[in-house]
Amino acid sequence: MGQTTPTADNTRPSEPETAARTETIGALVYFSSASENTARFVSSCALGERGINVYRIPLKPGAPALNVREPYVLMVPTYGGGDARKAVPMQVKRFLNNPANRAWIRGVIASGNTNFGSAYCAAGDIIAAKCHVPFLYRFELMGTREDTRKVRDGLVKFFRERAGA
């Protein structure tokens, strides 16, 4: 699917949790449960230092909605304990059900547990298919140092390649 710049809407964009410290090349939007596993992984990537804004989808239902109005890759943990029908967290569904948010997604990264068998990282498979974007990377639980490096370097390459396209 060819990505075009979505038309503007009247919604005020949210401020990033971590703003890029250099010229912005893209953004990462992520969801992390109360366990904070995904939050720790994202923090270890130090994406702000590489020109990538970081946004967090709120955990609590009553929190202000996240409105992202720049190209982003979505990072999501897989829920459901092996039941792919329950793989995508409700908060992520809510975020993507906003057409203005969904218009800016460019790729997806997912974490999961290999104990989930065929549903390992199923949230990424589901989102990539529904949003017609590439599934860029999958990692287990909190990831390894190698996963951190691959995600960090891969996101920089992904956004730079798209900027030159």
C-alpha positions in Angstrom: 0.0 0.0 0.0 1.5 3.3 -1.0 1.7 5.7 1.9 0.6 9.2 1.4 0.5 12.1 3.9 -3.0 12.0 5.5 -5.1 15.1 5.4 -5.1 17.3 8.4 -7.8 16.9 11.1 -8.9 19.2 13.9 -7.4 17.1 16.7 -4.5 18.6 18.5 -1.5 16.3 18.3 -0.1 14.9 21.6 3.3 15.8 22.9 5.8 12.9 22.7 6.9 11.2 25.9 10.4 11.5 24.6 11.1 14.2 22.0 13.8 13.7 19.4 17.0 15.5 20.4 18.0 16.0 16.7 16.1 16.5 13.6 13.0 14.3 13.7 13.0 11.4 11.3 9.9 9.6 12.5 8.2 8.3 15.6 7.6 5.2 17.7 4.3 4.7 19.4 4.2 1.9 21.9 1.9 0.3 24.5 3.2 -1.1 27.8 1.1 -2.8 30.4 1.6 -2.3 34.2 4.6 -4.8 34.0 6.5 -2.0 32.1 8.4 -4.6 30.0 7.8 -2.8 26.7 8.5 0.6 28.4 11.9 -0.6 29.6 12.7 -2.0 26.1 11.8 1.3 24.4 13.8 3.2 27.0 16.9 1.1 26.4 16.7 1.9 22.6 17.4 5.6 23.3 15.4 6.6 20.2 15.3 10.3 21.1 19.0 10.5 20.5 18.5 9.2 17.0 15.8 11.6 15.9 12.8 9.5 16.8 9.9 10.9 18.8 8.5 8.4 21.3 4.8 8.3 22.2 3.1 6.0 24.8 -0.5 4.8 24.4 -2.2 5.4 27.8 -2.7 2.4 30.0 -5.8 3.7 31.9 -9.1 4.1 30.0 -9.8 7.6 31.5 -6.4 9.1 30.4 -6.4 11.7 27.6 -6.4 10.0 24.2 -3.1 9.9 22.3 -3.2 11.7 18.9 -0.2 11.1 16.7 0.1 13.2 13.6 3.5 12.1 12.1 4.7 8.8 10.5 5.2 6.2 13.2 6.0 2.5 13.8 3.8 0.9 16.4 5.4 -1.4 19.1 2.9 -3.7 20.8 3.1 -6.6 23.3 1.0 -9.7 22.5 -1.7 -10.6 24.9 -4.1 -13.5 25.1 -1.9 -16.3 26.5 -1.9 -18.1 23.1 -5.4 -17.1 22.0 -4.8 -14.9 18.9 -8.3 -13.4 19.1 -7.2 -11.7 22.3 -3.7 -10.8 21.1 -4.1 -7.0 20.6 -4.5 -5.0 23.8 -7.7 -3.1 24.0 -5.9 0.2 24.4 -4.1 -0.4 21.1 -7.4 -1.2 19.4 -8.8 2.0 20.7 -5.8 4.0 19.5 -6.0 2.5 16.0 -9.8 2.8 15.8 -9.1 6.6 15.5 -8.8 7.0 11.7 -6.4 10.0 12.1 -4.0 7.9 14.2 -4.3 4.9 11.9 -3.5 7.0 8.8 0.1 7.6 10.1 1.1 4.0 10.9 4.0 2.8 8.7 5.0 -0.5 10.3 4.7 -2.7 13.4 7.0 -4.4 15.9 5.7 -6.9 18.4 6.9 -8.7 21.5 5.5 -12.0 22.6 6.1 -15.2 24.4 7.2 -18.3 22.5 5.1 -20.3 25.0 2.1 -18.9 23.0 3.0 -21.3 20.2 1.5 -20.2 16.9 0.2 -17.0 18.6 3.8 -15.8 19.3 3.8 -12.1 18.5 0.3 -12.5 16.9 -0.6 -8.9 17.8 2.0 -7.8 15.2 0.6 -10.2 12.5 -3.0 -8.9 13.1 -2.1 -5.2 13.1 0.2 -5.5 10.0 -2.6 -7.3 8.1 -5.4 -4.9 9.2 -3.4 -1.7 8.6 -1.6 -2.9 5.5 1.9 -2.2 6.9 5.0 -4.3 7.2 5.7 -6.4 10.3 9.2 -5.2 10.9 10.5 -7.2 13.9 9.5 -9.6 16.6 11.2 -10.3 19.9 10.5 -12.4 23.0 9.3 -10.9 26.3 11.7 -8.0 27.3 14.1 -8.6 24.4 17.9 -9.0 24.5 20.7 -6.5 23.9 20.8 -7.7 20.3 17.0 -7.0 19.9 17.5 -3.5 21.3 20.3 -2.9 18.8 18.3 -4.3 15.9 15.2 -2.3 16.7 17.1 1.0 17.2 19.2 0.6 14.1 16.3 -0.8 12.1 14.0 2.1 12.9 16.6 4.7 11.9 17.2 2.8 8.6 13.4 2.4 8.0 12.7 6.1 8.5 15.7 7.3 6.6 14.9 5.1 3.6 11.4 6.5 3.5 12.6 10.0 3.7 14.7 9.5 0.5 11.8 7.7 -1.3 
